[in-house]
Amino acid sequence: MFEFGNLRFRPTEKEDLTLLHEWENDFELIMYSRSKPLNFMSMVQLEKQFEDWMKDEKHLHFIVELIESKEAIGIARLRQENWGNVKTADIGTYIGKKELWGKGLGRRITVALMEMSFNQLNADRCEAWSVEYNHRAHKALEACGFKKGGVVRKAAFVNGRKWDGLHFDILRDEYLKTRMDLLKQTLGNKLEEYLKKHCTIKGH
Ligand SMILES: CC(C)(COP(=O)(O)OP(=O)(O)OC[C@H]1O[C@@H](n2cnc3c(N)ncnc32)[C@H](O)[C@@H]1OP(=O)(O)O)[C@@H](O)C(=O)NCCC(=O)NCCS
């Protein structure tokens, strides 16, 4: 388990598939997260996907839950990719509980994924994709230091028109420059606890 402020990142269990079935078939949620809102998922398809996740060690899939209530609020994923000897972490998330959008949780999840990428997995860079109309996601990524690096023109067709796909990334050095500020902003009074648990080893 990886704990970050009030959030816990834990493995996806078979019991979570019922909740994932609800989220993965939510038109609006999938329209924002993958820009393929009609890609509904049957329980059988989800079970197959779950089996595939179990085999792929390079692709981490988390359920994000609130530590206090143990309520699952969304998912986060991190895929490790190597281009030659440059290590990239491709990250993504959605908050399935839509009433929690716009309250700063997306930024907290993003910083947690960068901590995993840079402070645990030794990534050189971190990247994320988003669709043109997803302003909430762009704001959250940019607030965490991601820069818009590229545009794939007219890559998605949703609600009657084509939209660009946007590519965001952040390099290790860029992250390290703003890291403490981001940790302070997203962890508040839980900063010390986090640094003690995930940034030091007893006796060293
Ligand atoms: C994208 C997502 C993870 C962001 O998490 P979140 O908790 O909602 O985001 P945050 O509250 O941390 O930040 C959102 C920012 O966008 C702003 N915002 C909220 N609604 C907005 C809107 N409709 N248009 C533009 N900006 C908006 C917020 O004010 C906030 O900016 P601020 O920090 O400057 O105030 C979440 O909204 C979500 O799960 N959306 C659906 C799925 C999705 O889009 N996944 C990401 C795919 S790349």
The ligand as an SDF file (V2000), in Angstrom:
LIG
                    3D

 48 50  0  0  0  0  0  0  0  0999 V2000
   -9.3030   14.9120  -14.0880 C   0  0  0  0  0  0  0  0  0  0  0  0
   -9.4970   14.6270  -12.6100 C   0  0  0  0  0  0  0  0  0  0  0  0
   -8.6650   13.4080  -12.2030 C   0  0  0  0  0  0  0  0  0  0  0  0
   -8.9520   15.8550  -11.8630 C   0  0  0  0  0  0  0  0  0  0  0  0
   -9.1840   15.6810  -10.4930 O   0  0  0  0  0  0  0  0  0  0  0  0
   -9.9500   16.8210   -9.6570 P   0  0  0  0  0  0  0  0  0  0  0  0
   -9.8780   16.4450   -8.2320 O   0  0  0  0  0  0  0  0  0  0  0  0
  -11.2690   17.0490  -10.2530 O   0  0  0  0  0  0  0  0  0  0  0  0
   -8.9720   18.0640   -9.9890 O   0  0  0  0  0  0  0  0  0  0  0  0
   -8.4310   19.1860   -9.0270 P   0  0  0  0  0  0  0  0  0  0  0  0
   -9.5440   19.6650   -8.1360 O   0  0  0  0  0  0  0  0  0  0  0  0
   -7.1840   18.7200   -8.3680 O   0  0  0  0  0  0  0  0  0  0  0  0
   -8.0000   20.3020  -10.0710 O   0  0  0  0  0  0  0  0  0  0  0  0
   -8.8930   20.6710  -11.0710 C   0  0  0  0  0  0  0  0  0  0  0  0
   -8.6570   22.1100  -11.4890 C   0  0  0  0  0  0  0  0  0  0  0  0
   -9.5370   22.4030  -12.5580 O   0  0  0  0  0  0  0  0  0  0  0  0
  -10.4270   23.4530  -12.1900 C   0  0  0  0  0  0  0  0  0  0  0  0
  -11.7310   23.1050  -12.7640 N   0  0  0  0  0  0  0  0  0  0  0  0
  -12.7540   22.4350  -12.2110 C   0  0  0  0  0  0  0  0  0  0  0  0
  -13.7500   22.3130  -13.1110 N   0  0  0  0  0  0  0  0  0  0  0  0
  -13.3280   22.8840  -14.2600 C   0  0  0  0  0  0  0  0  0  0  0  0
  -13.8940   23.0650  -15.5620 C   0  0  0  0  0  0  0  0  0  0  0  0
  -15.1010   22.6090  -15.8520 N   0  0  0  0  0  0  0  0  0  0  0  0
  -13.1510   23.7190  -16.4830 N   0  0  0  0  0  0  0  0  0  0  0  0
  -11.9180   24.1700  -16.2150 C   0  0  0  0  0  0  0  0  0  0  0  0
  -11.3250   24.0200  -14.9980 N   0  0  0  0  0  0  0  0  0  0  0  0
  -12.0230   23.3800  -14.0350 C   0  0  0  0  0  0  0  0  0  0  0  0
  -10.4170   23.4740  -10.6870 C   0  0  0  0  0  0  0  0  0  0  0  0
  -10.7610   24.7530  -10.2020 O   0  0  0  0  0  0  0  0  0  0  0  0
   -8.9680   23.1010  -10.4120 C   0  0  0  0  0  0  0  0  0  0  0  0
   -8.1150   24.2040  -10.6520 O   0  0  0  0  0  0  0  0  0  0  0  0
   -7.4700   25.0290   -9.4380 P   0  0  0  0  0  0  0  0  0  0  0  0
   -6.6520   24.0440   -8.6940 O   0  0  0  0  0  0  0  0  0  0  0  0
   -6.6570   26.0780  -10.1210 O   0  0  0  0  0  0  0  0  0  0  0  0
   -8.6280   25.5360   -8.6500 O   0  0  0  0  0  0  0  0  0  0  0  0
  -10.9980   14.3990  -12.2420 C   0  0  0  0  0  0  0  0  0  0  0  0
  -11.7160   15.5820  -12.4600 O   0  0  0  0  0  0  0  0  0  0  0  0
  -11.6010   13.2670  -13.0210 C   0  0  0  0  0  0  0  0  0  0  0  0
  -11.5160   12.1240  -12.5990 O   0  0  0  0  0  0  0  0  0  0  0  0
  -12.2330   13.5760  -14.1690 N   0  0  0  0  0  0  0  0  0  0  0  0
  -12.8500   12.5620  -15.0360 C   0  0  0  0  0  0  0  0  0  0  0  0
  -11.8440   11.5830  -15.6350 C   0  0  0  0  0  0  0  0  0  0  0  0
  -10.6380   12.2670  -16.2110 C   0  0  0  0  0  0  0  0  0  0  0  0
  -10.7510   13.2940  -16.8300 O   0  0  0  0  0  0  0  0  0  0  0  0
   -9.4520   11.6680  -16.0160 N   0  0  0  0  0  0  0  0  0  0  0  0
   -8.1940   12.2480  -16.4770 C   0  0  0  0  0  0  0  0  0  0  0  0
   -7.8970   11.8920  -17.8820 C   0  0  0  0  0  0  0  0  0  0  0  0
   -6.4230   12.7010  -18.4330 S   0  0  0  0  0  0  0  0  0  0  0  0
  1  2  1  0
  2  3  1  0
  2  4  1  0
  2 36  1  0
  4  5  1  0
  5  6  1  0
  6  7  2  0
  6  8  1  0
  6  9  1  0
  9 10  1  0
 10 11  2  0
 10 12  1  0
 10 13  1  0
 13 14  1  0
 14 15  1  0
 15 16  1  0
 15 30  1  0
 16 17  1  0
 17 18  1  0
 17 28  1  0
 18 19  1  0
 18 27  1  0
 19 20  2  0
 20 21  1  0
 21 22  1  0
 21 27  2  0
 22 23  1  0
 22 24  2  0
 24 25  1  0
 25 26  2  0
 26 27  1  0
 28 29  1  0
 28 30  1  0
 30 31  1  0
 31 32  1  0
 32 33  2  0
 32 34  1  0
 32 35  1  0
 36 37  1  0
 36 38  1  0
 38 39  2  0
 38 40  1  0
 40 41  1  0
 41 42  1  0
 42 43  1  0
 43 44  2  0
 43 45  1  0
 45 46  1  0
 46 47  1  0
 47 48  1  0
M  END
$$$$
